Amino acid sequence: MSVKKNQTTHSRPNNKQKPSGVASKKEQYPTYIKKQKLRSKGKKRQRKKSWKTRFRKVALEFGISIVLLGIILYVLSLFTFTVAKVEGYSMLPTLNHKEWVFVSKVTEPKRFKLVLHRDPVSKETSVRRVVGLPGETIRYEDDQLYVNEQDVFERFLEPQVKLAKSSSSNYTADWTPKINPVPKGQYLVLGDNRPYASDSREYGYIAEKDIVGVVEMRILPIHLIQQF
């Protein structure tokens, strides 16, 4: 009688079989991608936050610099310079209506210099040219300026004077101040647009204390910038 041995089937271990409780790469991949996306978003958010912080810092520093510069310029302008807008046509052709000029408060007024002066009554400011200095006698005759009885050439008016002479007229009418010589501490100022300007011929001499400063240059419009 044959006896059948108990046959026990032993399965060979499958190296490809995943260990219990460990996810496959396919199962792990979505989680990995999700983590990578979250990490990337975190970095982007951090970079964005860092950029905003740097921008706020730069903007703050720039704002503070502008404010400090404004304060410094304001303090300097109280003692050294100012800017002014030309009103009217008394200074044609040298300066036109609504042009802007740079005015030095520390420059001494001299003959033929442009000055910004304040009307003691209206407090309005005007730009005119210094013609007579304290202690000088001034008069005009036949379009010629005489200072202390010596003829003085006004080069800045040469084209206008020539044009007036060609039509047998004077660009500057004959004129002698009622008070001569010019009193101490005062100046005689005239506009370059002599036939129509409002100046010392109308309102008399101007006091030194009413001179704001000397016009050094025209700053606006930009294409007409010019130093005087």
MDAnalysis code that builds the backbone (N, CA, C; Angstrom):
import MDAnalysis as mda
import numpy as np

u = mda.Universe.empty(684, n_residues=228, atom_resindex=np.repeat(np.arange(228), 3), trajectory=True)
u.add_TopologyAttr("name", ["N", "CA", "C"] * 228)
u.add_TopologyAttr("resid", np.arange(1, 229))
u.add_TopologyAttr("resname", ["MET", "SER", "VAL", "LYS", "LYS", "ASN", "GLN", "THR", "THR", "HIS", "SER", "ARG", "PRO", "ASN", "ASN", "LYS", "GLN", "LYS", "PRO", "SER", "GLY", "VAL", "ALA", "SER", "LYS", "LYS", "GLU", "GLN", "TYR", "PRO", "THR", "TYR", "ILE", "LYS", "LYS", "GLN", "LYS", "LEU", "ARG", "SER", "LYS", "GLY", "LYS", "LYS", "ARG", "GLN", "ARG", "LYS", "LYS", "SER", "TRP", "LYS", "THR", "ARG", "PHE", "ARG", "LYS", "VAL", "ALA", "LEU", "GLU", "PHE", "GLY", "ILE", "SER", "ILE", "VAL", "LEU", "LEU", "GLY", "ILE", "ILE", "LEU", "TYR", "VAL", "LEU", "SER", "LEU", "PHE", "THR", "PHE", "THR", "VAL", "ALA", "LYS", "VAL", "GLU", "GLY", "TYR", "SER", "MET", "LEU", "PRO", "THR", "LEU", "ASN", "HIS", "LYS", "GLU", "TRP", "VAL", "PHE", "VAL", "SER", "LYS", "VAL", "THR", "GLU", "PRO", "LYS", "ARG", "PHE", "LYS", "LEU", "VAL", "LEU", "HIS", "ARG", "ASP", "PRO", "VAL", "SER", "LYS", "GLU", "THR", "SER", "VAL", "ARG", "ARG", "VAL", "VAL", "GLY", "LEU", "PRO", "GLY", "GLU", "THR", "ILE", "ARG", "TYR", "GLU", "ASP", "ASP", "GLN", "LEU", "TYR", "VAL", "ASN", "GLU", "GLN", "ASP", "VAL", "PHE", "GLU", "ARG", "PHE", "LEU", "GLU", "PRO", "GLN", "VAL", "LYS", "LEU", "ALA", "LYS", "SER", "SER", "SER", "SER", "ASN", "TYR", "THR", "ALA", "ASP", "TRP", "THR", "PRO", "LYS", "ILE", "ASN", "PRO", "VAL", "PRO", "LYS", "GLY", "GLN", "TYR", "LEU", "VAL", "LEU", "GLY", "ASP", "ASN", "ARG", "PRO", "TYR", "ALA", "SER", "ASP", "SER", "ARG", "GLU", "TYR", "GLY", "TYR", "ILE", "ALA", "GLU", "LYS", "ASP", "ILE", "VAL", "GLY", "VAL", "VAL", "GLU", "MET", "ARG", "ILE", "LEU", "PRO", "ILE", "HIS", "LEU", "ILE", "GLN", "GLN", "PHE"])
u.atoms.positions = np.array([
    [0.877, -1.164, 0.000],
    [0.000, 0.000, 0.000],
    [0.908, 1.204, 0.000],
    [0.616, 2.079, -0.903],
    [1.473, 3.288, -0.997],
    [0.926, 4.383, -0.118],
    [1.860, 5.022, 0.486],
    [1.475, 6.122, 1.401],
    [1.858, 7.430, 0.740],
    [0.856, 8.325, 0.595],
    [1.113, 9.665, -0.007],
    [1.615, 10.612, 1.050],
    [2.730, 11.126, 0.695],
    [3.310, 12.104, 1.628],
    [2.549, 13.424, 1.533],
    [2.476, 13.975, 2.694],
    [1.835, 15.289, 2.714],
    [2.671, 16.258, 1.904],
    [2.044, 16.777, 0.882],
    [2.743, 17.728, 0.026],
    [2.410, 19.151, 0.478],
    [3.442, 19.799, 0.828],
    [3.258, 21.193, 1.270],
    [3.785, 22.117, 0.194],
    [2.950, 22.979, -0.250],
    [3.357, 23.920, -1.334],
    [4.007, 25.138, -0.727],
    [5.232, 25.334, -1.100],
    [5.974, 26.527, -0.620],
    [6.130, 27.508, -1.773],
    [5.589, 28.617, -1.617],
    [5.703, 29.637, -2.691],
    [7.003, 30.387, -2.524],
    [7.653, 30.563, -3.625],
    [8.900, 31.322, -3.610],
    [8.636, 32.808, -3.328],
    [9.536, 33.357, -2.542],
    [9.320, 34.789, -2.236],
    [9.433, 35.636, -3.490],
    [8.486, 36.536, -3.668],
    [8.459, 37.445, -4.828],
    [9.144, 38.751, -4.432],
    [10.329, 38.889, -5.039],
    [11.086, 40.098, -4.692],
    [10.369, 41.380, -5.106],
    [9.507, 41.229, -6.064],
    [8.778, 42.408, -6.551],
    [7.571, 42.729, -5.699],
    [7.257, 41.882, -4.838],
    [6.086, 42.105, -3.992],
    [6.427, 43.137, -2.939],
    [5.567, 44.134, -2.792],
    [5.824, 45.245, -1.866],
    [5.680, 44.777, -0.444],
    [6.518, 45.320, 0.398],
    [6.397, 44.999, 1.821],
    [5.073, 45.508, 2.364],
    [4.635, 44.842, 3.346],
    [3.357, 45.209, 3.944],
    [3.442, 46.620, 4.536],
    [2.449, 47.439, 4.230],
    [2.350, 48.783, 4.800],
    [3.162, 49.827, 4.078],
    [3.844, 49.499, 2.978],
    [4.636, 50.460, 2.208],
    [3.957, 50.693, 0.884],
    [3.734, 51.969, 0.545],
    [3.024, 52.310, -0.689],
    [3.977, 52.181, -1.866],
    [3.400, 51.858, -2.988],
    [4.202, 51.755, -4.202],
    [4.566, 53.148, -4.696],
    [5.520, 53.186, -5.653],
    [5.922, 54.480, -6.199],
    [4.751, 55.185, -6.857],
    [3.906, 54.361, -7.521],
    [2.738, 54.973, -8.159],
    [1.823, 55.592, -7.130],
    [1.715, 54.910, -5.977],
    [0.860, 55.432, -4.923],
    [1.521, 56.632, -4.236],
    [2.876, 56.577, -4.132],
    [3.591, 57.663, -3.471],
    [3.698, 58.897, -4.349],
    [3.692, 58.791, -5.654],
    [3.950, 59.887, -6.582],
    [3.005, 61.077, -6.399],
    [1.690, 60.893, -6.335],
    [0.803, 62.057, -6.138],
    [1.113, 62.812, -4.851],
    [1.427, 62.085, -3.782],
    [1.751, 62.743, -2.512],
    [3.043, 63.533, -2.641],
    [4.008, 62.969, -3.358],
    [5.283, 63.645, -3.567],
    [5.090, 64.944, -4.359],
    [4.309, 64.849, -5.430],
    [4.022, 66.030, -6.262],
    [3.302, 67.090, -5.449],
    [2.355, 66.666, -4.633],
    [1.601, 67.605, -3.802],
    [2.531, 68.337, -2.837],
    [3.460, 67.555, -2.231],
    [4.418, 68.169, -1.309],
    [5.321, 69.154, -2.037],
    [5.750, 68.779, -3.238],
    [6.608, 69.651, -4.021],
    [5.898, 70.953, -4.388],
    [4.620, 70.835, -4.768],
    [3.831, 72.018, -5.106],
    [3.666, 72.923, -3.899],
    [3.377, 72.308, -2.742],
    [3.222, 73.102, -1.518],
    [4.531, 73.791, -1.156],
    [5.652, 73.060, -1.318],
    [6.955, 73.635, -1.014],
    [7.269, 74.783, -1.968],
    [6.924, 74.597, -3.262],
    [7.160, 75.638, -4.268],
    [6.318, 76.874, -3.987],
    [5.042, 76.637, -3.632],
    [4.165, 77.763, -3.301],
    [4.688, 78.515, -2.090],
    [5.184, 77.763, -1.116],
    [5.737, 78.398, 0.084],
    [6.923, 79.286, -0.244],
    [7.796, 78.755, -1.146],
    [8.959, 79.558, -1.543],
    [8.538, 80.797, -2.301],
    [7.554, 80.653, -3.196],
    [7.073, 81.815, -3.949],
    [6.461, 82.850, -3.027],
    [5.673, 82.350, -2.063],
    [5.043, 83.257, -1.103],
    [6.100, 83.980, -0.271],
    [7.148, 83.248, 0.090],
    [8.232, 83.843, 0.877],
    [8.996, 84.883, 0.065],
    [9.262, 84.542, -1.246],
    [9.953, 85.497, -2.102],
    [9.111, 86.747, -2.318],
    [7.795, 86.576, -2.507],
    [6.894, 87.703, -2.705],
    [6.862, 88.586, -1.469],
    [6.791, 87.954, -0.327],
    [6.776, 88.699, 0.932],
    [8.089, 89.439, 1.125],
    [9.210, 88.773, 0.777],
    [10.518, 89.401, 0.901],
    [10.644, 90.586, -0.045],
    [10.124, 90.440, -1.276],
    [10.173, 91.531, -2.256],
    [9.359, 92.717, -1.781],
    [8.174, 92.464, -1.231],
    [7.332, 93.548, -0.717],
    [8.012, 94.266, 0.433],
    [8.675, 93.491, 1.284],
    [9.384, 94.100, 2.422],
    [10.503, 95.006, 1.939],
    [11.288, 94.513, 0.955],
    [12.372, 95.330, 0.412],
    [11.840, 96.578, -0.268],
    [10.732, 96.436, -1.005],
    [10.136, 97.582, -1.700],
    [9.663, 98.641, -0.711],
    [8.994, 98.176, 0.363],
    [8.533, 99.133, 1.379],
    [9.714, 99.858, 2.015],
    [10.794, 99.140, 2.251],
    [11.985, 99.736, 2.875],
    [12.601, 100.782, 1.962],
    [12.741, 100.441, 0.661],
    [13.313, 101.378, -0.300],
    [12.411, 102.597, -0.462],
    [11.084, 102.362, -0.549],
    [10.144, 103.465, -0.699],
    [10.180, 104.400, 0.510],
    [10.297, 103.814, 1.693],
    [10.368, 104.616, 2.913],
    [11.639, 105.465, 2.934],
    [12.769, 104.835, 2.589],
    [14.039, 105.567, 2.571],
    [14.002, 106.681, 1.528],
    [13.422, 106.392, 0.362],
    [13.315, 107.401, -0.694],
    [12.435, 108.565, -0.252],
    [11.307, 108.238, 0.383],
    [10.399, 109.274, 0.873],
    [11.057, 110.167, 1.907],
    [11.783, 109.547, 2.828],
    [12.489, 110.317, 3.863],
    [13.539, 111.222, 3.227],
    [14.256, 110.705, 2.208],
    [15.287, 111.500, 1.520],
    [14.667, 112.714, 0.831],
    [13.510, 112.507, 0.179],
    [12.835, 113.605, -0.514],
    [12.398, 114.676, 0.478],
    [11.838, 114.239, 1.603],
    [11.379, 115.192, 2.624],
    [12.562, 115.999, 3.172],
    [13.669, 115.303, 3.483],
    [14.853, 115.987, 4.005],
    [15.419, 116.962, 2.978],
    [15.438, 116.548, 1.702],
    [15.937, 117.427, 0.643],
    [15.058, 118.669, 0.522],
    [13.746, 118.460, 0.611],
    [12.822, 119.591, 0.551],
    [13.045, 120.571, 1.688],
    [13.256, 120.035, 2.895],
    [13.495, 120.895, 4.065],
    [14.796, 121.682, 3.890],
    [15.853, 120.996, 3.410],
    [17.145, 121.657, 3.212],
    [17.030, 122.772, 2.172],
    [16.359, 122.468, 1.040],
    [16.197, 123.475, -0.014],
    [15.370, 124.654, 0.480],
    [14.350, 124.370, 1.288],
    [13.515, 125.453, 1.816],
    [14.325, 126.372, 2.728],
    [15.121, 125.769, 3.611],
    [15.945, 126.575, 4.523],
    [16.962, 127.397, 3.731],
    [17.585, 126.771, 2.713],
    [18.556, 127.495, 1.892],
    [17.895, 128.640, 1.141],
    [16.670, 128.388, 0.655],
    [15.982, 129.419, -0.131],
    [15.651, 130.646, 0.705],
    [15.501, 130.471, 2.010],
    [15.193, 131.611, 2.869],
    [16.329, 132.622, 2.885],
    [17.558, 132.151, 2.653],
    [18.716, 133.019, 2.781],
    [19.531, 133.178, 1.499],
    [19.462, 132.237, 0.582],
    [20.385, 132.275, -0.551],
    [19.731, 132.421, -1.924],
    [18.571, 131.837, -2.147],
    [17.985, 131.913, -3.487],
    [16.474, 131.735, -3.448],
    [15.864, 132.027, -4.588],
    [14.447, 131.758, -4.766],
    [14.185, 131.645, -6.262],
    [13.006, 131.217, -6.631],
    [12.593, 131.207, -8.028],
    [11.338, 132.070, -8.151],
    [11.166, 132.689, -9.303],
    [10.029, 133.593, -9.473],
    [9.498, 133.504, -10.899],
    [8.212, 133.784, -11.040],
    [7.583, 133.794, -12.364],
    [7.444, 135.238, -12.836],
    [7.841, 135.480, -14.063],
    [7.745, 136.817, -14.648],
    [6.288, 137.109, -14.991],
    [5.813, 138.249, -14.550],
    [4.443, 138.662, -14.844],
    [4.469, 139.909, -15.723],
    [3.753, 139.871, -16.841],
    [3.670, 141.028, -17.716],
    [4.736, 141.039, -18.806],
    [4.743, 142.129, -19.560],
    [5.593, 142.218, -20.749],
    [6.583, 143.383, -20.678],
    [6.852, 143.878, -19.479],
    [7.770, 145.021, -19.336],
    [9.217, 144.678, -19.654],
    [9.569, 143.364, -19.623],
    [10.964, 142.977, -19.853],
    [11.205, 142.388, -21.237],
    [10.244, 142.482, -22.135],
    [10.477, 142.032, -23.505],
    [11.603, 142.856, -24.134],
    [12.438, 142.278, -24.986],
    [12.440, 140.877, -25.422],
    [13.294, 139.956, -24.539],
    [13.867, 140.479, -23.452],
    [14.759, 139.677, -22.611],
    [14.016, 138.567, -21.900],
    [12.878, 138.904, -21.285],
    [12.055, 137.929, -20.570],
    [10.604, 138.093, -21.004],
    [9.938, 136.975, -21.128],
    [8.543, 136.995, -21.553],
    [7.607, 136.668, -20.395],
    [6.339, 136.911, -20.613],
    [5.300, 136.651, -19.617],
    [5.264, 135.167, -19.244],
    [5.216, 134.901, -17.941],
    [5.079, 133.558, -17.374],
    [6.339, 132.700, -17.477],
    [7.465, 133.286, -17.798],
    [8.725, 132.545, -17.731],
    [9.223, 132.533, -16.288],
    [10.039, 131.519, -15.959],
    [10.539, 131.369, -14.591],
    [12.026, 131.673, -14.543],
    [12.435, 132.351, -13.466],
    [13.831, 132.740, -13.316],
    [14.377, 132.304, -11.960],
    [15.692, 132.096, -11.935],
    [16.403, 131.765, -10.693],
    [16.995, 133.053, -10.142],
    [16.738, 133.321, -8.853],
    [17.140, 134.590, -8.244],
    [18.089, 134.333, -7.075],
    [19.266, 134.961, -7.125],
    [20.234, 134.854, -6.037],
    [20.001, 135.975, -5.034],
    [19.913, 135.603, -3.758],
    [19.700, 136.594, -2.709],
    [21.009, 137.122, -2.124],
    [22.126, 136.569, -2.579],
    [23.419, 136.956, -2.003],
    [24.281, 137.743, -2.986],
    [23.773, 137.978, -4.208],
    [24.526, 138.736, -5.207],
    [24.193, 140.218, -5.098],
    [25.212, 141.047, -5.214],
    [25.014, 142.494, -5.090],
    [24.444, 143.072, -6.387],
    [23.425, 143.917, -6.301],
    [22.876, 144.554, -7.514],
    [23.904, 145.476, -8.169],
    [24.121, 145.324, -9.466],
    [25.026, 146.176, -10.221],
    [24.298, 146.703, -11.453],
    [24.943, 147.689, -12.102],
    [24.309, 148.272, -13.267],
    [24.045, 147.226, -14.356],
    [22.863, 147.294, -14.891],
    [22.370, 146.438, -15.972],
    [22.084, 145.010, -15.525],
    [22.203, 144.729, -14.230],
    [21.777, 143.433, -13.720],
    [20.254, 143.420, -13.592],
    [19.653, 142.252, -13.832],
    [18.209, 142.105, -13.617],
    [17.968, 141.817, -12.143],
    [16.974, 142.493, -11.572],
    [16.665, 142.265, -10.158],
    [15.177, 141.973, -9.987],
    [14.902, 141.158, -8.988],
    [13.520, 140.915, -8.574],
    [13.260, 141.816, -7.379],
    [12.298, 142.736, -7.521],
    [12.015, 143.657, -6.423],
    [10.550, 143.585, -6.031],
    [10.282, 143.956, -4.793],
    [8.933, 143.885, -4.233],
    [8.340, 145.288, -4.129],
    [7.100, 145.415, -4.570],
    [6.399, 146.683, -4.423],
    [6.041, 146.855, -2.951],
    [6.467, 147.952, -2.322],
    [6.229, 148.121, -0.881],
    [4.755, 148.240, -0.515],
    [3.908, 148.590, -1.472],
    [2.471, 148.756, -1.195],
    [1.700, 147.472, -1.488],
    [1.784, 147.009, -2.740],
    [1.017, 145.822, -3.153],
    [1.694, 144.515, -2.751],
    [3.001, 144.569, -2.449],
    [3.799, 143.385, -2.102],
    [4.012, 142.453, -3.299],
    [3.596, 142.880, -4.481],
    [3.831, 142.080, -5.678],
    [5.289, 142.244, -6.121],
    [5.816, 141.213, -6.774],
    [7.205, 141.270, -7.226],
    [7.285, 141.477, -8.730],
    [8.340, 142.144, -9.165],
    [8.564, 142.423, -10.579],
    [10.044, 142.281, -10.892],
    [10.335, 141.939, -12.139],
    [11.720, 141.879, -12.601],
    [11.994, 143.116, -13.453],
    [13.058, 143.860, -13.088],
    [13.462, 145.042, -13.845],
    [14.990, 145.074, -13.913],
    [15.514, 145.979, -14.748],
    [16.958, 146.089, -14.918],
    [17.478, 147.324, -14.176],
    [18.569, 147.130, -13.420],
    [19.179, 148.239, -12.697],
    [19.901, 149.146, -13.696],
    [19.553, 150.438, -13.679],
    [20.188, 151.406, -14.565],
    [20.967, 152.450, -13.764],
    [20.387, 152.922, -12.652],
    [21.045, 153.932, -11.847],
    [21.356, 153.442, -10.443],
    [22.580, 153.691, -9.973],
    [23.012, 153.279, -8.637],
    [22.957, 154.467, -7.682],
    [22.976, 154.212, -6.370],
    [22.929, 155.302, -5.387],
    [24.034, 156.340, -5.632],
    [23.633, 157.638, -5.604],
    [24.599, 158.724, -5.781],
    [24.843, 159.139, -7.215],
    [24.266, 158.458, -8.207],
    [24.490, 158.777, -9.614],
    [23.398, 159.696, -10.169],
    [23.761, 160.569, -11.091],
    [22.774, 161.352, -11.834],
    [22.475, 160.619, -13.138],
    [21.211, 160.529, -13.460],
    [20.771, 159.756, -14.619],
    [19.907, 160.634, -15.526],
    [20.075, 160.475, -16.835],
    [19.167, 161.112, -17.784],
    [19.253, 160.405, -19.129],
    [18.196, 160.521, -19.900],
    [18.144, 159.984, -21.257],
    [17.913, 161.123, -22.239],
    [18.670, 161.110, -23.309],
    [18.498, 162.105, -24.361],
    [18.836, 161.471, -25.703],
    [17.889, 161.523, -26.624],
    [18.062, 160.978, -27.973],
    [18.514, 159.515, -27.930],
    [17.816, 158.748, -27.110],
    [18.080, 157.304, -26.962],
    [19.465, 156.992, -26.398],
    [20.036, 157.920, -25.698],
    [21.352, 157.715, -25.095],
    [21.254, 157.883, -23.582],
    [21.816, 156.892, -22.852],
    [21.859, 156.960, -21.393],
    [23.091, 157.730, -20.961],
    [22.876, 158.684, -20.045],
    [23.989, 159.436, -19.476],
    [24.019, 159.186, -17.967],
    [25.169, 158.721, -17.490],
    [25.388, 158.492, -16.065],
    [26.478, 159.446, -15.617],
    [26.107, 160.343, -14.697],
    [27.054, 161.386, -14.261],
    [27.610, 162.135, -15.470],
    [26.711, 162.384, -16.442],
    [27.012, 163.123, -17.671],
    [27.987, 162.401, -18.595],
    [28.178, 161.106, -18.367],
    [28.991, 160.283, -19.264],
    [28.072, 159.304, -19.991],
    [28.201, 159.255, -21.323],
    [27.321, 158.362, -22.085],
    [27.700, 156.903, -21.823],
    [26.683, 156.077, -21.613],
    [26.856, 154.649, -21.320],
    [26.046, 153.854, -22.336],
    [26.693, 152.899, -22.980],
    [26.063, 152.123, -24.044],
    [25.229, 150.982, -23.455],
    [23.980, 150.876, -23.887],
    [23.094, 149.785, -23.462],
    [23.047, 148.736, -24.574],
    [23.996, 147.823, -24.545],
    [24.140, 146.833, -25.613],
    [22.897, 145.959, -25.761],
    [22.242, 145.635, -24.650],
    [21.082, 144.743, -24.679],
    [19.890, 145.354, -25.417],
    [19.950, 146.674, -25.697],
    [18.856, 147.351, -26.410],
    [19.233, 147.719, -27.842],
    [20.415, 147.335, -28.274],
    [20.924, 147.772, -29.576],
    [19.976, 147.481, -30.744],
    [19.448, 146.247, -30.891],
    [18.540, 145.991, -32.031],
    [17.288, 146.867, -31.992],
    [16.726, 147.049, -30.789],
    [15.507, 147.841, -30.678],
    [15.758, 149.320, -30.977],
    [16.898, 149.843, -30.511],
    [17.246, 151.248, -30.759],
    [17.459, 151.484, -32.256],
    [18.147, 150.568, -32.924],
    [18.373, 150.700, -34.366],
    [17.063, 150.689, -35.128],
    [16.154, 149.813, -34.714],
    [14.854, 149.740, -35.371],
    [14.068, 151.028, -35.164],
    [14.139, 151.581, -33.951],
    [13.429, 152.835, -33.669],
    [14.012, 153.979, -34.494],
    [15.337, 154.043, -34.625],
    [15.981, 155.116, -35.380],
    [15.641, 155.018, -36.869],
    [15.472, 153.793, -37.354],
    [15.120, 153.635, -38.777],
    [13.742, 154.201, -39.083],
    [12.912, 154.322, -38.055],
    [11.587, 154.921, -38.238],
    [11.517, 156.327, -37.641],
    [12.719, 156.924, -37.434],
    [12.847, 158.297, -36.929],
    [12.136, 158.508, -35.590],
    [12.324, 157.550, -34.662],
    [11.741, 157.677, -33.324],
    [12.751, 157.210, -32.287],
    [12.432, 157.401, -31.021],
    [13.297, 156.963, -29.931],
    [12.695, 155.749, -29.236],
    [13.545, 154.794, -28.909],
    [13.067, 153.621, -28.174],
    [12.847, 153.987, -26.714],
    [13.753, 154.801, -26.143],
    [13.590, 155.326, -24.791],
    [13.373, 156.831, -24.899],
    [12.228, 157.272, -24.476],
    [11.912, 158.702, -24.573],
    [12.844, 159.519, -23.688],
    [13.114, 160.762, -24.106],
    [13.954, 161.643, -23.287],
    [13.343, 161.775, -21.902],
    [14.221, 161.612, -20.887],
    [13.682, 161.600, -19.515],
    [14.778, 161.895, -18.508],
    [14.406, 162.673, -17.490],
    [15.300, 162.960, -16.369],
    [14.505, 162.791, -15.082],
    [14.998, 162.028, -14.118],
    [14.261, 161.850, -12.857],
    [14.028, 163.181, -12.155],
    [12.918, 163.265, -11.454],
    [12.600, 164.480, -10.702],
    [13.602, 164.694, -9.573],
    [14.047, 163.591, -8.992],
    [15.051, 163.669, -7.923],
    [16.354, 163.105, -8.466],
    [17.370, 163.950, -8.567],
    [18.673, 163.551, -9.086],
    [19.753, 164.167, -8.201],
    [20.763, 163.447, -7.730],
    [21.096, 162.053, -8.056],
    [20.202, 161.044, -7.336],
    [20.457, 159.768, -7.644],
    [19.720, 158.687, -6.995],
    [20.033, 158.696, -5.500],
    [18.999, 158.722, -4.640],
    [19.246, 158.775, -3.182],
    [20.005, 157.541, -2.674],
    [20.662, 157.732, -1.547],
    [21.405, 156.643, -0.921],
    [20.459, 155.505, -0.539],
    [20.894, 154.275, -0.796],
    [20.085, 153.102, -0.447],
    [18.951, 152.836, -1.408],
    [18.951, 153.503, -2.587],
    [17.892, 153.302, -3.568],
    [18.489, 153.072, -4.951],
    [17.662, 152.524, -5.859],
    [18.110, 152.201, -7.212],
    [17.079, 152.659, -8.235],
    [17.577, 152.979, -9.417],
    [16.697, 153.306, -10.533],
    [16.616, 152.083, -11.432],
    [15.405, 151.588, -11.658],
    [15.229, 150.379, -12.467],
    [14.299, 150.678, -13.641],
    [14.606, 150.082, -14.780],
    [13.791, 150.253, -15.986],
    [13.501, 148.894, -16.604],
    [12.384, 148.814, -17.312],
    [12.066, 147.615, -18.074],
    [12.707, 147.689, -19.442],
    [13.039, 146.545, -20.036],
    [13.664, 146.532, -21.364],
    [12.683, 146.913, -22.468],
    [11.414, 146.741, -22.214],
    [10.390, 147.133, -23.190],
    [10.055, 148.614, -22.962],
    [11.037, 149.485, -23.264],
    [10.990, 150.886, -22.866],
    [9.711, 151.646, -23.254],
    [9.164, 151.468, -24.439],
    [7.977, 152.261, -24.789],
    [6.743, 151.913, -23.951],
    [6.718, 150.710, -23.340],
    [5.494, 150.271, -22.654],
    [5.724, 149.813, -21.213],
    [6.963, 149.777, -20.762],
    [7.258, 149.233, -19.435],
    [6.810, 150.162, -18.312],
    [6.405, 149.522, -17.213],
    [6.114, 150.249, -15.975],
    [7.342, 150.109, -15.083],
    [7.981, 151.235, -14.742],
    [9.247, 151.175, -14.007],
    [9.472, 152.457, -13.208],
    [10.732, 152.780, -12.925],
    [11.045, 153.940, -12.090],
    [10.579, 155.260, -12.701],
    [10.358, 155.292, -13.983],
    [9.824, 156.501, -14.605],
    [8.400, 156.774, -14.137],
    [7.751, 155.685, -13.678],
    [6.361, 155.810, -13.214],
    [6.264, 155.807, -11.692],
    [6.920, 154.827, -11.049],
    [6.756, 154.707, -9.595],
    [7.992, 155.121, -8.796],
    [9.005, 155.695, -9.452],
    [10.160, 156.218, -8.739],
    [11.206, 155.161, -8.410],
    [12.153, 155.539, -7.584],
    [13.240, 154.640, -7.210],
    [12.709, 153.506, -6.314],
    [13.502, 152.435, -6.256],
    [13.154, 151.327, -5.356],
    [14.228, 151.240, -4.264],
    [13.783, 150.931, -3.062],
    [14.710, 150.844, -1.927],
    [15.465, 149.518, -1.966],
    [16.685, 149.560, -1.465],
    [17.520, 148.356, -1.432],
    [16.851, 147.231, -0.648],
    [16.117, 147.577, 0.400],
    [15.461, 146.558, 1.225],
    [14.323, 145.854, 0.484],
    [13.846, 146.480, -0.601],
    [12.764, 145.873, -1.383],
    [13.275, 145.024, -2.535],
    [14.599, 144.937, -2.695],
    [15.175, 144.068, -3.724],
    [15.316, 142.663, -3.148],
    [14.588, 141.723, -3.723],
    [14.631, 140.328, -3.261],
    [15.963, 139.691, -3.625],
    [16.431, 139.953, -4.835],
    [17.700, 139.376, -5.268],
    [17.982, 139.674, -6.727],
    [19.113, 139.168, -7.191],
    [19.554, 139.367, -8.575],
    [19.176, 138.147, -9.410],
    [18.577, 138.402, -10.574],
    [18.186, 137.310, -11.476],
    [19.436, 136.774, -12.165],
    [19.749, 135.511, -11.905],
    [20.956, 134.896, -12.469],
    [20.691, 134.168, -13.779],
    [19.518, 133.556, -13.909],
    [19.239, 132.816, -15.136],
    [17.748, 132.534, -15.300],
    [17.374, 132.303, -16.544],
    [16.019, 131.837, -16.860],
    [16.059, 130.320, -16.840],
    [15.117, 129.706, -16.121],
    [15.128, 128.250, -15.972],
    [13.962, 127.568, -16.691],
    [12.899, 128.298, -16.971],
    [11.767, 127.753, -17.715],
    [11.227, 128.817, -18.663],
    [10.855, 128.400, -19.889],
    [10.852, 127.029, -20.430],
    [12.265, 126.492, -20.644],
    [12.379, 125.165, -20.589],
    [13.686, 124.509, -20.609],
    [14.475, 124.860, -21.875],
    [13.803, 124.936, -23.028],
    [14.537, 125.183, -24.278],
    [15.047, 126.621, -24.376],
    [14.662, 127.473, -23.416],
    [15.138, 128.858, -23.413],
    [16.016, 129.161, -22.192],
    [16.550, 128.134, -21.551],
    [17.428, 128.348, -20.381],
    [18.588, 129.257, -20.792],
    [18.806, 130.294, -19.985],
    [19.847, 131.270, -20.306],
    [20.373, 131.911, -19.037],
    [21.669, 132.084, -18.965],
    [22.288, 132.772, -17.842],
    [22.463, 134.244, -18.173],
    [22.196, 135.106, -17.203],
    [22.303, 136.546, -17.439],
    [23.558, 137.103, -16.766],
])
